[in-house]
Amino acid sequence: TVPTPGGEGGAGRAPRERAAAPKPPPPGSDGTVVLVTISNVVYEVTADMLCQVFEMVGPILKVATFVKMGKTQALVKFQAAEDAARAVETLQGENIYTACNTLHLQYSNHSDITVKFNNDKSRDFTDSTLPSGPD
C-alpha cells in the first residue's frame, strides 16, 4: 500500500545541508503563489495529495499540477502571503513520502493560477462549479 502524506511513513526531511534563506517574492508578485518542483518521484503527484501537504501551513485557494521539460511541478496559491512564506521556509527539501517525492519550493512570478477543471491534476476551492474535465 502507498503511505499517505503526513501519515505513517509520510512527510520526512531529506538529508540536506542547512538551506539558505529563501529568496523573496519577485517584483510584481503578491507572494501568494509558490512554484513546487517534485524530484525523486516514486508515487504519482495529485492535486489532492498536494492539498493535504500544503494545508498544514495555511489555507490554499488553488493548486495545479503539470509536467514541464520532464519535471513534475505544481503551482499552489495560498490565501495569504504569510502562508506561502511559511511553506517556502518549512517545506523546502521535505519528502512527501519516506525518502521520495521531494519538494523544492520557490516563489512564482504569477499572482494567480487559472484552473479550468477540478480533478486529480488541479483544484480551485474558489469555484466548485468547474467541470471535472474531458473524459
Contacts in CASP RR format, 6 or more apart in sequence:
PFRMAT RR
TARGET T0000
AUTHOR 0000-0000-0000
METHOD contacts of the structure
MODEL  1
TVPTPGGEGGAGRAPRERAAAPKPPPPGSDGTVVLVTISNVVYEVTADML
CQVFEMVGPILKVATFVKMGKTQALVKFQAAEDAARAVETLQGENIYTAC
NTLHLQYSNHSDITVKFNNDKSRDFTDSTLPSGPD
2 43 0 8 1.000
2 97 0 8 1.000
3 9 0 8 1.000
3 10 0 8 1.000
3 97 0 8 1.000
3 98 0 8 1.000
4 10 0 8 1.000
4 52 0 8 1.000
5 11 0 8 1.000
5 49 0 8 1.000
5 52 0 8 1.000
5 53 0 8 1.000
5 96 0 8 1.000
5 97 0 8 1.000
6 52 0 8 1.000
6 53 0 8 1.000
6 56 0 8 1.000
9 97 0 8 1.000
9 98 0 8 1.000
10 95 0 8 1.000
10 96 0 8 1.000
10 97 0 8 1.000
10 98 0 8 1.000
11 53 0 8 1.000
11 94 0 8 1.000
11 95 0 8 1.000
11 96 0 8 1.000
11 97 0 8 1.000
12 94 0 8 1.000
12 95 0 8 1.000
12 98 0 8 1.000
13 93 0 8 1.000
13 94 0 8 1.000
13 95 0 8 1.000
14 93 0 8 1.000
14 94 0 8 1.000
14 95 0 8 1.000
14 99 0 8 1.000
14 102 0 8 1.000
16 93 0 8 1.000
19 92 0 8 1.000
19 93 0 8 1.000
22 85 0 8 1.000
22 88 0 8 1.000
22 89 0 8 1.000
22 92 0 8 1.000
22 105 0 8 1.000
22 106 0 8 1.000
22 107 0 8 1.000
23 106 0 8 1.000
23 107 0 8 1.000
24 107 0 8 1.000
25 31 0 8 1.000
25 81 0 8 1.000
25 84 0 8 1.000
25 107 0 8 1.000
26 107 0 8 1.000
26 109 0 8 1.000
28 109 0 8 1.000
28 111 0 8 1.000
29 107 0 8 1.000
29 108 0 8 1.000
29 109 0 8 1.000
29 110 0 8 1.000
29 111 0 8 1.000
30 81 0 8 1.000
30 111 0 8 1.000
31 81 0 8 1.000
31 84 0 8 1.000
31 85 0 8 1.000
31 107 0 8 1.000
31 111 0 8 1.000
32 61 0 8 1.000
32 77 0 8 1.000
32 78 0 8 1.000
32 79 0 8 1.000
32 80 0 8 1.000
32 81 0 8 1.000
32 83 0 8 1.000
32 84 0 8 1.000
32 111 0 8 1.000
33 75 0 8 1.000
33 76 0 8 1.000
33 77 0 8 1.000
33 78 0 8 1.000
33 84 0 8 1.000
33 107 0 8 1.000
33 108 0 8 1.000
33 110 0 8 1.000
33 111 0 8 1.000
33 112 0 8 1.000
33 113 0 8 1.000
34 75 0 8 1.000
34 76 0 8 1.000
34 78 0 8 1.000
34 84 0 8 1.000
34 87 0 8 1.000
34 88 0 8 1.000
34 105 0 8 1.000
34 106 0 8 1.000
34 107 0 8 1.000
34 108 0 8 1.000
35 73 0 8 1.000
35 74 0 8 1.000
35 75 0 8 1.000
35 105 0 8 1.000
35 106 0 8 1.000
35 107 0 8 1.000
35 108 0 8 1.000
36 50 0 8 1.000
36 73 0 8 1.000
36 74 0 8 1.000
36 75 0 8 1.000
36 76 0 8 1.000
36 103 0 8 1.000
36 104 0 8 1.000
36 105 0 8 1.000
37 71 0 8 1.000
37 72 0 8 1.000
37 73 0 8 1.000
37 103 0 8 1.000
37 104 0 8 1.000
37 105 0 8 1.000
38 45 0 8 1.000
38 71 0 8 1.000
38 72 0 8 1.000
38 73 0 8 1.000
38 74 0 8 1.000
38 96 0 8 1.000
38 101 0 8 1.000
38 102 0 8 1.000
38 103 0 8 1.000
38 104 0 8 1.000
39 71 0 8 1.000
39 102 0 8 1.000
39 104 0 8 1.000
40 95 0 8 1.000
40 99 0 8 1.000
40 100 0 8 1.000
40 101 0 8 1.000
40 102 0 8 1.000
41 72 0 8 1.000
41 100 0 8 1.000
41 101 0 8 1.000
42 97 0 8 1.000
42 100 0 8 1.000
42 101 0 8 1.000
43 96 0 8 1.000
43 97 0 8 1.000
43 100 0 8 1.000
43 101 0 8 1.000
45 65 0 8 1.000
45 72 0 8 1.000
45 74 0 8 1.000
45 96 0 8 1.000
45 101 0 8 1.000
46 65 0 8 1.000
46 120 0 8 1.000
46 121 0 8 1.000
47 63 0 8 1.000
47 64 0 8 1.000
47 65 0 8 1.000
47 74 0 8 1.000
47 119 0 8 1.000
47 120 0 8 1.000
47 121 0 8 1.000
47 122 0 8 1.000
47 123 0 8 1.000
48 120 0 8 1.000
48 123 0 8 1.000
49 96 0 8 1.000
50 63 0 8 1.000
50 65 0 8 1.000
50 74 0 8 1.000
50 76 0 8 1.000
51 60 0 8 1.000
51 63 0 8 1.000
51 123 0 8 1.000
53 91 0 8 1.000
53 96 0 8 1.000
53 103 0 8 1.000
54 60 0 8 1.000
54 63 0 8 1.000
54 76 0 8 1.000
54 78 0 8 1.000
54 87 0 8 1.000
54 91 0 8 1.000
57 83 0 8 1.000
57 86 0 8 1.000
57 87 0 8 1.000
57 90 0 8 1.000
57 91 0 8 1.000
58 78 0 8 1.000
58 79 0 8 1.000
58 80 0 8 1.000
58 83 0 8 1.000
58 86 0 8 1.000
58 87 0 8 1.000
59 78 0 8 1.000
59 79 0 8 1.000
59 80 0 8 1.000
59 83 0 8 1.000
60 76 0 8 1.000
60 77 0 8 1.000
60 78 0 8 1.000
60 79 0 8 1.000
60 83 0 8 1.000
60 125 0 8 1.000
61 77 0 8 1.000
61 78 0 8 1.000
61 79 0 8 1.000
61 124 0 8 1.000
61 125 0 8 1.000
61 126 0 8 1.000
62 75 0 8 1.000
62 76 0 8 1.000
62 77 0 8 1.000
62 112 0 8 1.000
62 113 0 8 1.000
62 115 0 8 1.000
62 122 0 8 1.000
62 123 0 8 1.000
62 124 0 8 1.000
62 125 0 8 1.000
62 126 0 8 1.000
63 74 0 8 1.000
63 75 0 8 1.000
63 76 0 8 1.000
63 77 0 8 1.000
63 113 0 8 1.000
63 122 0 8 1.000
63 123 0 8 1.000
64 74 0 8 1.000
64 75 0 8 1.000
64 113 0 8 1.000
64 115 0 8 1.000
64 121 0 8 1.000
64 122 0 8 1.000
64 123 0 8 1.000
65 72 0 8 1.000
65 73 0 8 1.000
65 74 0 8 1.000
65 121 0 8 1.000
65 122 0 8 1.000
66 73 0 8 1.000
66 74 0 8 1.000
66 121 0 8 1.000
67 73 0 8 1.000
75 108 0 8 1.000
75 110 0 8 1.000
75 113 0 8 1.000
76 84 0 8 1.000
76 87 0 8 1.000
77 112 0 8 1.000
77 113 0 8 1.000
78 84 0 8 1.000
78 87 0 8 1.000
84 107 0 8 1.000
87 105 0 8 1.000
88 105 0 8 1.000
88 106 0 8 1.000
88 107 0 8 1.000
91 103 0 8 1.000
91 105 0 8 1.000
92 103 0 8 1.000
92 104 0 8 1.000
92 105 0 8 1.000
93 102 0 8 1.000
93 103 0 8 1.000
93 104 0 8 1.000
93 105 0 8 1.000
94 102 0 8 1.000
94 103 0 8 1.000
95 101 0 8 1.000
95 102 0 8 1.000
95 103 0 8 1.000
96 102 0 8 1.000
96 103 0 8 1.000
113 124 0 8 1.000
115 122 0 8 1.000
115 123 0 8 1.000
115 124 0 8 1.000
115 127 0 8 1.000
115 130 0 8 1.000
116 122 0 8 1.000
116 130 0 8 1.000
116 133 0 8 1.000
117 130 0 8 1.000
117 131 0 8 1.000
117 132 0 8 1.000
117 133 0 8 1.000
118 124 0 8 1.000
118 127 0 8 1.000
118 128 0 8 1.000
118 130 0 8 1.000
118 131 0 8 1.000
118 132 0 8 1.000
119 132 0 8 1.000
119 133 0 8 1.000
124 130 0 8 1.000
END
